[in-house]
Amino acid sequence: MPMKTPPPTLLLVSGLEMITTLLRELLADRRCRSLSANTTHEAIQIYSQHSEEIDLVLLDADNLAVSPLWLLDALKAYNPAVKCVLLFGGMKPELQPVLQQDSVYGVVTKPFFVQELLDVLEVALSAPLSVSE
């Protein structure tokens, strides 16, 4: 009997609790486990405690108190191979260095369709996410 693959675990990071709540509910419907952080400090604390089980960080680059690049560097201190997908509302010059990071596996521009987000997450995770009916 084949072993079941455990569901992926994502760390959802946004300065807006409304966004992390929405993403958590969306991903729960796809059988993903998620942890959420609404501050940079929370994100670092959660990642430091769970870096081995977190498969991907979904980072809302628009609503952070610090630069997304700074946060990625902080997370890399715990796991240099951290995988990240960025959400943002439009291209800003300050995001260009972030997009060139090897830890950025995808970008989703807001507003987005749910399937678009799922497609980017699937590629980043290299494993299909099941879509609930």
C-alpha positions in Angstrom: 0.0 0.0 0.0 1.6 3.3 -1.0 2.3 5.9 1.7 0.2 9.0 1.7 2.0 12.2 1.1 1.4 14.6 4.0 -0.4 17.8 3.0 2.0 20.8 2.4 2.4 23.3 5.2 2.5 27.0 4.3 3.4 30.0 6.4 1.1 32.9 5.4 2.5 36.3 6.1 0.6 39.6 5.8 0.3 42.7 7.8 -3.5 42.4 7.3 -5.2 39.7 9.4 -8.1 39.7 6.9 -5.7 38.5 4.2 -4.1 35.7 6.3 -7.6 34.5 7.4 -8.9 34.4 3.8 -5.8 32.6 2.6 -5.9 30.1 5.5 -9.6 29.3 4.6 -8.8 28.9 0.9 -5.9 26.6 1.6 -7.8 24.5 4.1 -10.3 23.8 1.4 -7.4 22.4 -0.6 -6.2 20.2 2.2 -3.2 22.4 3.0 -2.0 23.0 6.5 -1.2 26.7 7.2 0.4 28.8 9.9 -0.2 32.5 9.8 1.7 35.6 10.9 0.4 39.2 10.9 3.7 40.8 11.8 7.3 40.3 10.7 8.2 39.4 14.3 5.5 36.6 14.3 6.7 35.4 10.9 10.3 35.0 12.1 9.2 33.4 15.4 6.9 30.9 13.7 9.5 30.1 11.0 12.3 29.6 13.6 10.1 27.1 15.4 8.7 25.3 12.4 11.2 25.7 9.5 11.6 22.0 9.0 7.9 21.4 8.5 7.1 24.6 6.5 7.2 23.8 2.7 6.5 27.3 1.5 6.1 30.9 2.7 3.3 32.9 1.0 4.3 36.5 1.6 2.0 39.5 1.0 4.7 42.0 0.0 2.3 45.0 0.2 1.5 44.8 3.8 4.7 44.4 5.7 6.3 46.8 8.1 9.7 45.9 6.6 11.1 45.1 3.2 10.2 41.6 1.9 13.9 41.2 1.1 14.8 41.8 4.8 12.2 39.2 5.9 13.5 36.7 3.3 17.0 37.2 4.6 15.9 36.7 8.2 14.1 33.4 7.2 17.1 32.2 5.4 19.0 32.3 8.6 16.9 29.3 9.7 16.7 27.6 6.4 18.8 28.8 3.4 16.5 26.8 1.1 13.3 28.6 2.1 10.7 28.7 -0.7 8.6 31.8 -1.1 5.7 33.0 -3.3 5.1 36.7 -3.3 1.7 38.4 -3.5 1.7 42.1 -4.4 -0.6 44.7 -5.9 1.7 46.0 -8.7 5.3 46.2 -9.7 7.3 48.6 -7.6 11.0 49.3 -8.1 11.9 48.2 -4.6 10.5 44.7 -5.3 13.0 44.1 -8.2 15.8 42.8 -5.9 13.3 40.6 -4.1 12.2 39.0 -7.4 15.8 38.1 -8.2 16.2 36.0 -5.0 16.6 32.3 -5.5 14.1 31.7 -2.8 11.3 33.3 -4.7 9.5 30.5 -6.6 6.5 32.5 -7.9 4.7 35.8 -8.0 1.0 36.5 -7.9 -0.3 40.0 -8.7 -3.4 41.3 -6.8 -6.2 41.1 -7.6 -6.0 37.4 -8.7 -8.2 34.5 -9.4 -8.1 31.6 -6.9 -7.0 29.2 -9.6 -4.1 31.5 -10.5 -2.8 31.4 -7.0 -3.3 27.6 -6.7 -1.4 27.1 -10.0 1.6 29.2 -8.8 1.6 27.3 -5.4 1.5 23.9 -7.2 4.5 24.8 -9.3 6.4 26.2 -6.2 5.6 23.1 -4.2 6.2 20.7 -7.1 3.1 18.8 -5.9 -0.5 19.1 -7.0 -3.0 20.7 -4.7 -6.3 18.9 -4.7 -9.2 21.1 -5.5 -12.3 20.4 -3.4 -15.6 20.1 -5.1 
